[in-house]
Amino acid sequence: MPTYIYLSSLTDEGAKTVSSSPQRIKAVNQEMEGMGLRVISQYVLLGPYDFLTIVEAPDNETAARVSATISSRGSVKVQTLAAIPVDNFIAGMTKGT
């Protein structure tokens, strides 16, 4: 399955939720898995983003739908990036040469 990176920033409301109920982070991951993703790993970040989540999804549409659904709740803003394995990139660069 294709890999995607979710860079997430908490809103003020989301920060309050995480402060009072940090286990909510794991619950959201389970919800995402119920929507068709597989969470590979997740990190808390220092800087402009609060979380980096690496997921697998069957396609771009699923990755975008889950991102939009999570963002629509108002507790987090998500930037979604498609991630291409380096070996796949190299193989694509050498096709037709």
N, CA, C and O of each residue as an XYZ file, in Angstrom:
388
protein
N       0.840     -1.187      0.000
C       0.000      0.000      0.000
C       0.883      1.247      0.000
O       1.981      1.233      0.556
N       0.406      2.314     -0.618
C       1.160      3.572     -0.610
C       1.307      4.139      0.807
O       0.472      3.915      1.683
N       2.392      4.873      0.991
C       2.701      5.487      2.289
C       2.409      6.980      2.237
O       2.648      7.636      1.223
N       1.895      7.505      3.332
C       1.577      8.928      3.455
C       2.101      9.442      4.787
O       2.194      8.707      5.770
N       2.437     10.714      4.787
C       2.871     11.409      5.998
C       1.782     12.412      6.355
O       1.375     13.217      5.517
N       1.317     12.365      7.581
C       0.387     13.375      8.087
C       1.166     14.255      9.059
O       1.665     13.774     10.076
N       1.268     15.538      8.746
C       1.845     16.524      9.661
C       0.674     17.256     10.299
O      -0.121     17.888      9.603
N       0.567     17.171     11.607
C      -0.605     17.699     12.312
C      -0.234     18.807     13.283
O       0.791     18.744     13.962
N      -1.084     19.819     13.336
C      -0.949     20.913     14.302
C      -2.236     21.000     15.107
O      -3.328     21.089     14.545
N      -2.099     20.973     16.415
C      -3.274     21.082     17.282
C      -3.816     22.507     17.275
O      -3.051     23.472     17.262
N      -5.128     22.628     17.285
C      -5.756     23.919     17.536
C      -5.778     24.127     19.051
O      -5.387     23.232     19.800
N      -6.226     25.282     19.504
C      -6.332     25.519     20.952
C      -7.229     24.466     21.597
O      -6.927     23.960     22.678
N      -8.327     24.141     20.928
C      -9.255     23.128     21.448
C      -8.578     21.757     21.519
O      -8.744     21.029     22.498
N      -7.819     21.412     20.486
C      -7.108     20.135     20.466
C      -6.050     20.049     21.546
O      -5.871     18.995     22.157
N      -5.340     21.154     21.793
C      -4.319     21.175     22.838
C      -4.947     20.953     24.211
O      -4.374     20.260     25.052
N      -6.119     21.535     24.440
C      -6.823     21.320     25.716
C      -7.196     19.852     25.868
O      -7.048     19.280     26.948
N      -7.684     19.235     24.781
C      -8.076     17.823     24.832
C      -6.880     16.939     25.140
O      -6.971     16.053     25.990
N      -5.753     17.166     24.457
C      -4.554     16.350     24.679
C      -4.014     16.556     26.087
O      -3.541     15.608     26.714
N      -4.079     17.784     26.589
C      -3.596     18.053     27.954
C      -4.416     17.317     28.996
O      -3.865     16.785     29.960
N      -5.732     17.282     28.809
C      -6.593     16.645     29.807
C      -6.770     15.148     29.558
O      -7.105     14.399     30.476
N      -6.547     14.713     28.317
C      -6.781     13.306     27.972
C      -5.796     12.854     26.893
O      -6.192     12.658     25.744
N      -4.508     12.686     27.251
C      -3.507     12.344     26.240
C      -3.772     11.025     25.508
O      -3.320     10.850     24.377
N      -4.489     10.110     26.130
C      -4.795      8.845     25.472
C      -5.714      9.025     24.269
O      -5.915      8.090     23.494
N      -6.270     10.221     24.111
C      -7.117     10.519     22.955
C      -6.326     10.366     21.652
O      -6.898     10.046     20.610
N      -5.023     10.594     21.711
C      -4.170     10.450     20.528
C      -4.282      9.028     19.982
O      -4.457      8.842     18.778
N      -4.183      8.036     20.843
C      -4.281      6.633     20.417
C      -5.684      6.309     19.910
O      -5.840      5.522     18.976
N      -6.697      6.907     20.516
C      -8.075      6.667     20.072
C      -8.285      7.188     18.654
O      -8.966      6.548     17.852
N      -7.705      8.346     18.339
C      -7.814      8.891     16.985
C      -7.118      7.967     15.992
O      -7.625      7.743     14.892
N      -5.960      7.429     16.372
C      -5.271      6.474     15.494
C      -6.154      5.268     15.192
O      -6.196      4.798     14.055
N      -6.858      4.766     16.204
C      -7.758      3.632     15.994
C      -8.902      4.014     15.063
O      -9.319      3.211     14.228
N      -9.410      5.232     15.204
C     -10.468      5.709     14.314
C      -9.959      5.769     12.873
O     -10.664      5.378     11.942
N      -8.739      6.258     12.698
C      -8.149      6.334     11.363
C      -8.019      4.945     10.756
O      -8.274      4.762      9.566
N      -7.629      3.976     11.555
C      -7.524      2.608     11.058
C      -8.894      2.074     10.656
O      -9.011      1.321      9.689
N      -9.928      2.463     11.398
C     -11.286      2.072     11.046
C     -11.780      2.695      9.745
O     -12.737      2.210      9.142
N     -11.116      3.781      9.312
C     -11.473      4.444      8.061
C     -10.628      3.941      6.891
O     -10.746      4.460      5.782
N      -9.780      2.941      7.122
C      -9.042      2.336      6.023
C      -7.545      2.555      6.000
O      -6.876      2.096      5.073
N      -6.995      3.244      6.994
C      -5.552      3.460      7.054
C      -4.904      2.437      7.972
O      -5.570      1.801      8.789
N      -3.589      2.290      7.824
C      -2.807      1.527      8.795
C      -1.740      2.475      9.322
O      -0.892      2.951      8.568
N      -1.789      2.743     10.622
C      -0.810      3.629     11.241
C       0.477      2.838     11.434
O       0.498      1.827     12.136
N       1.564      3.315     10.797
C       2.861      2.649     10.878
C       3.631      3.134     12.102
O       4.148      2.331     12.878
N       3.703      4.455     12.270
C       4.366      5.031     13.438
C       3.908      6.471     13.614
O       3.333      7.077     12.710
N       4.177      6.999     14.793
C       3.756      8.366     15.110
C       4.766      8.985     16.066
O       5.298      8.321     16.956
N       5.016     10.279     15.858
C       5.987     11.008     16.674
C       5.392     12.336     17.104
O       4.635     12.962     16.362
N       5.743     12.757     18.307
C       5.454     14.110     18.762
C       6.627     14.969     18.318
O       7.784     14.579     18.470
N       6.322     16.141     17.769
C       7.361     17.017     17.226
C       7.488     18.296     18.022
O       6.536     18.736     18.667
N       8.648     18.882     17.977
C       8.884     20.223     18.497
C       9.067     21.118     17.282
O       9.911     20.836     16.432
N       8.306     22.171     17.187
C       8.384     23.045     16.014
C       6.994     23.409     15.530
O       6.048     23.418     16.318
N       6.856     23.708     14.247
C       5.567     24.190     13.740
C       4.482     23.113     13.686
O       3.297     23.439     13.604
N       4.866     21.846     13.732
C       3.888     20.757     13.753
C       3.985     20.039     15.087
O       5.050     19.989     15.703
N       2.852     19.478     15.531
C       2.809     18.779     16.809
C       3.015     17.270     16.676
O       3.556     16.629     17.576
N       2.578     16.709     15.546
C       2.688     15.263     15.338
C       3.088     14.957     13.906
O       2.725     15.679     12.977
N       3.838     13.879     13.741
C       4.129     13.295     12.439
C       3.613     11.869     12.510
O       4.044     11.087     13.358
N       2.689     11.532     11.617
C       2.114     10.197     11.600
C       2.382      9.578     10.236
O       2.052     10.163      9.204
N       2.974      8.407     10.238
C       3.248      7.684      9.000
C       2.187      6.603      8.867
O       2.019      5.769      9.756
N       1.471      6.628      7.740
C       0.373      5.692      7.524
C       0.497      5.036      6.157
O       1.213      5.520      5.280
N      -0.200      3.943      5.996
C      -0.416      3.335      4.692
C      -1.893      3.440      4.386
O      -2.734      3.272      5.270
N      -2.210      3.720      3.126
C      -3.599      3.812      2.680
C      -3.692      3.143      1.318
O      -2.704      3.093      0.585
N      -4.863      2.629      0.970
C      -4.992      1.960     -0.319
C      -4.829      2.894     -1.521
O      -4.446      2.455     -2.605
N      -5.124      4.195     -1.324
C      -5.054      5.134     -2.449
C      -5.111      6.573     -1.945
O      -5.360      6.830     -0.767
N      -4.871      7.512     -2.881
C      -4.893      8.938     -2.534
C      -6.244      9.376     -1.985
O      -6.312     10.174     -1.050
N      -7.308      8.857     -2.560
C      -8.647      9.267     -2.136
C      -8.903      8.913     -0.672
O      -9.469      9.713      0.073
N      -8.486      7.718     -0.264
C      -8.671      7.314      1.135
C      -7.835      8.192      2.057
O      -8.321      8.647      3.092
N      -6.585      8.430      1.686
C      -5.713      9.278      2.508
C      -6.297     10.676      2.645
O      -6.275     11.251      3.734
N      -6.821     11.231      1.553
C      -7.400     12.576      1.579
C      -8.696     12.606      2.389
O      -8.939     13.550      3.141
N      -9.524     11.577      2.235
C     -10.798     11.522      2.975
C     -10.555     11.479      4.474
O     -11.207     12.199      5.229
N      -9.621     10.642      4.912
C      -9.327     10.533      6.347
C      -8.762     11.857      6.860
O      -9.144     12.319      7.935
N      -7.867     12.460      6.106
C      -7.296     13.752      6.502
C      -8.392     14.804      6.650
O      -8.422     15.535      7.640
N      -9.286     14.882      5.674
C     -10.370     15.867      5.721
C     -11.323     15.592      6.881
O     -11.789     16.516      7.546
N     -11.605     14.314      7.114
C     -12.514     13.955      8.213
C     -11.923     14.340      9.563
O     -12.614     14.914     10.405
N     -10.657     14.028      9.770
C      -9.997     14.358     11.042
C      -9.913     15.882     11.198
O     -10.178     16.408     12.279
N      -9.552     16.581     10.139
C      -9.425     18.050     10.195
C     -10.763     18.735     10.453
O     -10.814     19.778     11.106
N     -11.848     18.151      9.940
C     -13.164     18.792     10.060
C     -13.659     18.875     11.501
O     -14.610     19.604     11.783
N     -13.045     18.158     12.394
C     -13.467     18.169     13.801
C     -13.057     19.441     14.526
O     -13.609     19.762     15.579
N     -12.092     20.166     13.973
C     -11.695     21.436     14.558
C     -10.631     21.366     15.638
O     -10.249     22.397     16.192
N     -10.143     20.168     15.950
C      -9.131     20.056     17.008
C      -7.715     19.943     16.462
O      -6.744     20.057     17.211
N      -7.600     19.719     15.160
C      -6.288     19.543     14.544
C      -6.352     19.966     13.077
O      -7.380     19.819     12.415
N      -5.234     20.493     12.587
C      -5.091     20.797     11.166
C      -4.061     19.812     10.622
O      -2.993     19.639     11.209
N      -4.381     19.167      9.499
C      -3.526     18.116      8.959
C      -3.032     18.498      7.569
O      -3.809     18.938      6.722
N      -1.742     18.325      7.348
C      -1.159     18.434      6.020
C      -0.764     17.015      5.617
O      -0.049     16.337      6.354
N      -1.227     16.565      4.454
C      -1.001     15.202      4.006
C      -0.014     15.191      2.840
O      -0.160     15.946      1.879
N       0.987     14.330      2.941
C       2.009     14.208      1.909
C       2.118     12.756      1.466
O       2.119     11.850      2.299
N       2.211     12.532      0.155
C       2.489     11.187     -0.349
C       3.992     10.950     -0.210
O       4.791     11.846     -0.484
N       4.374      9.759      0.212
C       5.786      9.418      0.405
C       6.157      8.283     -0.544
O       5.527      7.225     -0.530
N       7.169      8.502     -1.357
C       7.615      7.503     -2.332
C       8.913      6.887     -1.825
O       9.871      7.613     -1.561
N       8.966      5.565     -1.685
C      10.223      4.935     -1.274
C      11.353      5.277     -2.258
O      11.133      5.328     -3.468
N      12.532      5.504     -1.742
C      13.673      5.907     -2.570
C      13.934      4.888     -3.678
O      14.205      5.280     -4.814
N      13.860      3.598     -3.377
C      14.115      2.585     -4.409
C      13.106      2.689     -5.553
O      13.469      2.510     -6.715
N      11.851      2.976     -5.234
C      10.834      3.159     -6.284
C      11.147      4.394     -7.119
O      10.986      4.376     -8.339
N      11.590      5.456     -6.473
C      11.944      6.675     -7.183
C      13.095      6.420     -8.144
O      13.044      6.821     -9.307
N      14.138      5.746     -7.649
C      15.296      5.457     -8.486
C      14.900      4.593     -9.678
O      15.337      4.844    -10.802
N      14.075      3.577     -9.436
C      13.623      2.706    -10.526
C      12.845      3.513    -11.557
O      13.004      3.291    -12.758
N      12.016      4.434    -11.116
C      11.252      5.271    -12.041
C      12.138      6.212    -12.823
O      11.860      6.500    -13.988
N      13.190      6.691    -12.211
C      14.110      7.611    -12.880
C      14.924      6.915    -13.962
O      15.370      7.556    -14.914
N      15.120      5.607    -13.821
C      15.955      4.893    -14.789
C      15.137      4.236    -15.895
O      15.719      3.651    -16.809
N      13.801      4.312    -15.845
C      12.969      3.742    -16.909
C      13.175      4.534    -18.193
O      13.210      5.765    -18.187
N      13.309      3.811    -19.273
C      13.396      4.438    -20.581
C      14.725      5.091    -20.894
O      14.832      5.851    -21.857
N      15.743      4.806    -20.090
C      17.053      5.419    -20.392
C      17.976      4.414    -21.027
O      19.118      4.742    -21.350
